[in-house]
Amino acid sequence: MLSARDVEEALKERLLRGAYPRGGALPSVRALAAELGTSPSTVGRAVQELARQGWVTATSRRGAVVRRDLPAGETGVRDAEAAIQRLAVRWRLVGGDRAGFQELIVRVGDEVFQPTLRTVFLECNPVELQRGLEQVQEETSVPVEPMLLEQAAGGPDQLKDVNVLLTPYFHLAEARQLAPEGAQVVPLNFVASEETMRSLVDLPADTLVGVLALDARRRRLLEAIVQQYSPATVLGALYDDLEAAANLVEAADLVLTTNAAQLPGHLAARARRVVKVGWALEPGGLGGWRISAEPSRGAG
């Protein structure tokens, strides 16, 4: 099992190469412990030492936050030299020679100093784009750029040099069409939020839920969510079918829609109750995705 000193060195190495963005929070102590194969208490001691040396700042709300002004370069050089020296001693103790150690250092350096991978999160509307991005960023230390699908479809330059495209399963087909050659497309598993589920499970069986959607695919998705969590009756209509939408709102006890669509004022005024479906990244929704040293070949 790694010692606190080993963990400290590993975290410094990541900080120096920008694995954790300056001003951003480190992963939780438990997450780091699981990743590094050691105990949370060991990671906690290492993080405390990093805070003492000025690498991170401890906060009550966000945990350990990476300092924007990392310690002076000389300190980093000395730490790197000491770490390499310890590794060289270990290498020699297990029978390795100088040439082999030099080859190892060169190979690791080539992997570490690969160009920074560009990772983009795609969604169809600004509200879910921001909410989804926040949840994704909590699950990974890799910087992720937000981009609307409409913007991504605006031309090939929009996704130029993108290595990884993250998107909900719902938009997987569109993301694959837009992905540049060689980019990895990673579908993320978003489910109805706990707030949405609570709104549905408490409905009486005689409730009529009216689903309003922008297209048939979203309509089927929302209807399935109602049927999954509620005994209520569900009927659906599309926004562009003005008569059907008005009749549905008039009859429904509850109107269900998404943040991708704004209920027109004349319909909102006639609705008894409106619930907008929120989405939550399912625990483990990244599906084990990890940034590799080289982008994967072939979309997703």
C-alpha positions as CSV (number, residue, x, y, z in Angstrom):
1,M,0.0,0.0,0.0
2,L,1.2,3.5,-0.8
3,S,2.6,5.7,1.9
4,A,1.4,9.3,2.5
5,R,4.7,10.4,0.9
6,D,4.1,8.3,-2.2
7,V,0.6,9.8,-2.5
8,E,2.0,13.3,-2.0
9,E,4.5,12.7,-4.8
10,A,1.8,11.3,-7.1
11,L,-0.5,14.2,-6.5
12,K,2.3,16.7,-7.1
13,E,3.2,15.1,-10.4
14,R,-0.5,15.4,-11.5
15,L,-0.7,19.0,-10.3
16,L,2.5,19.9,-12.2
17,R,1.2,18.5,-15.5
18,G,-2.2,20.1,-15.1
19,A,-4.3,16.9,-14.5
20,Y,-6.2,18.9,-11.8
21,P,-7.1,22.4,-13.1
22,R,-5.8,25.4,-11.1
23,G,-8.7,26.8,-9.1
24,G,-10.6,23.5,-9.3
25,A,-11.2,21.1,-6.5
26,L,-9.2,17.9,-6.1
27,P,-11.2,14.6,-6.3
28,S,-12.5,13.6,-2.9
29,V,-10.2,11.8,-0.4
30,R,-12.2,8.6,-0.9
31,A,-12.1,8.8,-4.7
32,L,-8.3,9.3,-4.6
33,A,-7.9,6.5,-2.1
34,A,-9.8,4.1,-4.4
35,E,-7.9,5.2,-7.5
36,L,-4.5,5.0,-5.8
37,G,-5.1,1.8,-3.9
38,T,-4.6,3.2,-0.4
39,S,-6.6,4.3,2.6
40,P,-8.5,7.6,2.9
41,S,-6.5,8.5,6.0
42,T,-3.3,8.1,4.1
43,V,-4.6,10.4,1.3
44,G,-5.9,12.8,3.9
45,R,-2.4,13.2,5.4
46,A,-0.9,13.7,1.9
47,V,-3.4,16.4,1.1
48,Q,-2.7,18.1,4.5
49,E,1.0,18.2,3.6
50,L,0.2,19.6,0.1
51,A,-1.9,22.4,1.8
52,R,1.0,23.1,4.2
53,Q,3.4,23.4,1.3
54,G,1.1,25.7,-0.6
55,W,0.0,23.4,-3.4
56,V,-3.7,23.3,-2.4
57,T,-6.1,25.3,-0.1
58,A,-8.4,23.4,2.2
59,T,-12.0,24.7,2.2
60,S,-15.1,23.5,4.1
61,R,-17.4,23.6,1.0
62,R,-15.3,22.3,-1.9
63,G,-12.6,20.3,-0.1
64,A,-9.0,20.8,-1.3
65,V,-8.8,23.4,-4.1
66,V,-5.7,23.6,-6.3
67,R,-3.8,26.9,-5.9
68,R,-3.7,29.1,-8.9
69,D,-0.1,30.0,-8.0
70,L,1.7,26.7,-7.4
71,P,5.0,26.7,-5.4
72,A,8.0,28.2,-7.1
73,G,9.6,26.1,-9.9
74,E,12.8,25.4,-7.9
75,T,10.7,23.6,-5.3
76,G,9.1,21.5,-8.0
77,V,12.5,20.7,-9.5
78,R,14.0,19.6,-6.2
79,D,11.0,17.4,-5.5
80,A,11.2,15.9,-8.9
81,E,14.9,15.2,-8.6
82,A,14.4,13.5,-5.2
83,A,11.5,11.4,-6.6
84,I,13.6,10.3,-9.6
85,Q,16.5,9.5,-7.3
86,R,14.3,7.3,-5.1
87,L,13.0,5.5,-8.2
88,A,16.5,5.0,-9.5
89,V,17.6,3.4,-6.3
90,R,14.5,1.0,-6.3
91,W,15.2,0.2,-10.0
92,R,18.8,-0.7,-9.2
93,L,17.8,-2.8,-6.1
94,V,15.6,-5.0,-8.3
95,G,18.4,-5.6,-10.8
96,G,17.8,-2.9,-13.4
97,D,20.6,-1.2,-15.2
98,R,21.2,2.4,-16.1
99,A,20.2,2.1,-19.8
100,G,16.9,0.5,-18.8
101,F,16.2,3.2,-16.3
102,Q,16.9,5.9,-18.9
103,E,14.6,4.2,-21.4
104,L,11.9,4.1,-18.7
105,I,12.2,7.8,-18.0
106,V,12.0,8.7,-21.6
107,R,9.0,6.5,-22.2
108,V,7.1,7.9,-19.2
109,G,8.0,11.4,-20.2
110,D,6.6,10.8,-23.7
111,E,3.4,9.6,-22.3
112,V,3.0,12.4,-19.7
113,F,3.8,15.3,-22.1
114,Q,1.4,14.3,-24.8
115,P,-0.6,17.3,-26.1
116,T,-3.6,18.1,-23.8
117,L,-6.6,16.2,-24.9
118,R,-9.6,18.3,-25.8
119,T,-12.8,16.9,-24.3
120,V,-16.3,18.3,-25.1
121,F,-19.7,17.7,-23.5
122,L,-22.6,18.0,-26.0
123,E,-26.2,18.8,-25.1
124,C,-29.2,20.2,-26.9
125,N,-30.2,23.1,-24.6
126,P,-28.4,25.6,-22.4
127,V,-30.0,24.5,-19.1
128,E,-29.2,20.8,-19.4
129,L,-25.8,21.7,-20.9
130,Q,-24.8,23.5,-17.7
131,R,-26.4,21.1,-15.3
132,G,-24.9,18.1,-17.1
133,L,-21.5,19.7,-17.3
134,E,-21.4,20.3,-13.6
135,Q,-22.3,16.7,-12.9
136,V,-19.7,15.4,-15.4
137,Q,-17.0,17.6,-14.0
138,E,-17.7,16.2,-10.5
139,E,-16.8,12.7,-11.8
140,T,-13.6,13.6,-13.6
141,S,-10.6,15.9,-13.1
142,V,-10.1,16.3,-16.8
143,P,-11.3,19.8,-18.0
144,V,-14.4,19.5,-20.1
145,E,-15.8,22.1,-22.5
146,P,-19.5,22.6,-22.9
147,M,-21.0,22.9,-26.4
148,L,-24.6,22.9,-27.7
149,L,-25.4,20.3,-30.4
150,E,-26.6,23.2,-32.6
151,Q,-23.2,24.9,-32.3
152,A,-21.3,21.7,-32.9
153,A,-23.3,21.2,-36.1
154,G,-22.4,24.7,-37.3
155,G,-19.3,23.5,-39.2
156,P,-16.2,21.2,-39.0
157,D,-14.1,23.8,-37.2
158,Q,-16.4,23.7,-34.1
159,L,-15.0,20.3,-33.1
160,K,-11.6,20.7,-34.5
161,D,-8.9,18.8,-32.5
162,V,-11.5,17.3,-30.2
163,N,-10.3,14.0,-28.9
164,V,-13.3,12.9,-26.7
165,L,-17.0,13.7,-27.1
166,L,-19.2,13.2,-24.0
167,T,-23.0,13.2,-24.5
168,P,-26.1,11.6,-23.0
169,Y,-27.2,8.3,-24.6
170,F,-30.2,10.3,-26.0
171,H,-27.9,12.3,-28.3
172,L,-25.5,9.5,-29.1
173,A,-26.5,9.2,-32.8
174,E,-26.1,12.9,-33.4
175,A,-22.7,13.0,-31.6
176,R,-21.4,10.1,-33.7
177,Q,-22.4,12.0,-36.9
178,L,-20.6,15.1,-35.7
179,A,-17.5,13.5,-34.2
180,P,-14.2,14.2,-36.1
181,E,-12.3,11.3,-37.4
182,G,-10.4,9.5,-34.6
183,A,-12.4,11.1,-31.8
184,Q,-13.8,8.8,-29.0
185,V,-17.5,9.2,-28.4
186,V,-18.5,8.4,-24.9
187,P,-22.3,8.0,-24.1
188,L,-23.2,9.1,-20.5
189,N,-26.1,7.5,-18.6
190,F,-28.4,10.2,-17.4
191,V,-31.7,9.3,-15.6
192,A,-34.7,11.2,-14.3
193,S,-33.6,13.3,-11.3
194,E,-34.8,12.4,-7.8
195,E,-37.0,15.4,-7.7
196,T,-38.7,14.3,-10.9
197,M,-39.2,10.8,-9.6
198,R,-40.7,12.1,-6.3
199,S,-43.2,14.2,-8.3
200,L,-44.4,11.1,-10.2
201,V,-44.4,8.4,-7.6
202,D,-46.8,10.4,-5.4
203,L,-49.4,10.9,-8.1
204,P,-52.8,9.1,-7.5
205,A,-53.7,6.4,-10.0
206,D,-56.6,8.4,-11.4
207,T,-54.2,11.3,-12.4
208,L,-53.9,12.2,-16.1
209,V,-50.4,13.2,-17.0
210,G,-50.0,15.1,-20.3
211,V,-46.6,14.8,-21.9
212,L,-45.6,17.7,-24.2
213,A,-42.5,17.2,-26.3
214,L,-40.6,18.8,-29.2
215,D,-40.5,15.5,-31.2
216,A,-41.8,12.0,-31.2
217,R,-38.6,10.5,-29.7
218,R,-38.7,12.8,-26.7
219,R,-42.4,12.1,-26.3
220,R,-41.8,8.4,-26.1
221,L,-39.0,9.0,-23.6
222,L,-41.1,11.1,-21.3
223,E,-44.1,8.7,-21.5
224,A,-41.8,5.8,-20.5
225,I,-40.6,7.8,-17.5
226,V,-44.2,8.4,-16.3
227,Q,-45.1,4.7,-16.8
228,Q,-41.9,3.6,-14.9
229,Y,-42.5,5.7,-11.8
230,S,-46.3,6.3,-11.6
231,P,-49.6,4.4,-11.9
232,A,-51.1,7.5,-13.5
233,T,-52.5,7.5,-17.1
234,V,-50.3,9.3,-19.6
235,L,-51.1,10.9,-22.9
236,G,-48.7,12.8,-25.2
237,A,-48.7,15.5,-27.8
238,L,-46.1,17.5,-29.8
239,Y,-45.7,21.3,-29.5
240,D,-46.1,21.9,-33.2
241,D,-49.6,20.2,-33.1
242,L,-51.2,23.3,-31.6
243,E,-54.7,21.9,-31.3
244,A,-53.6,18.6,-29.7
245,A,-51.3,20.4,-27.3
246,A,-54.1,22.8,-26.2
247,N,-56.5,19.9,-25.7
248,L,-54.0,17.9,-23.7
249,V,-53.1,20.8,-21.4
250,E,-56.8,21.5,-20.9
251,A,-57.5,17.8,-19.9
252,A,-54.4,17.0,-18.0
253,D,-54.0,17.2,-14.2
254,L,-50.3,17.6,-14.7
255,V,-48.2,18.6,-17.7
256,L,-44.8,17.0,-18.1
257,T,-42.1,18.5,-20.3
258,T,-38.4,19.1,-20.4
259,N,-36.0,22.0,-20.0
260,A,-35.4,21.9,-23.7
261,A,-38.8,23.3,-24.3
262,Q,-40.6,26.4,-23.0
263,L,-44.3,26.0,-22.4
264,P,-46.0,28.9,-24.3
265,G,-47.7,31.4,-22.2
266,H,-51.3,30.7,-23.3
267,L,-50.7,27.0,-22.5
268,A,-48.9,27.6,-19.2
269,A,-51.9,29.8,-18.1
270,R,-54.3,26.9,-18.7
271,A,-52.2,24.1,-17.1
272,R,-53.2,23.0,-13.6
273,R,-49.6,21.9,-12.8
274,V,-46.4,21.8,-14.8
275,V,-43.4,19.6,-14.0
276,K,-40.1,19.9,-15.9
277,V,-38.0,16.7,-16.0
278,G,-34.5,17.2,-14.6
279,W,-31.7,14.8,-15.4
280,A,-29.0,13.3,-13.1
281,L,-25.9,11.5,-14.1
282,E,-26.3,8.0,-12.8
283,P,-23.6,6.9,-10.3
284,G,-21.0,5.3,-12.5
285,G,-22.6,7.0,-15.4
286,L,-19.2,7.6,-17.0
287,G,-19.1,3.9,-17.6
288,G,-15.5,3.5,-16.5
289,W,-14.4,6.1,-19.1
290,R,-10.9,7.3,-18.5
291,I,-8.7,9.7,-20.5
292,S,-5.8,7.7,-22.1
293,A,-2.4,9.0,-23.1
294,E,-3.4,8.8,-26.7
295,P,-6.9,9.3,-28.2
296,S,-8.8,6.2,-29.2
297,R,-9.2,5.5,-32.9
298,G,-12.7,5.2,-34.2
299,A,-15.9,6.7,-32.8
300,G,-17.6,5.1,-30.0
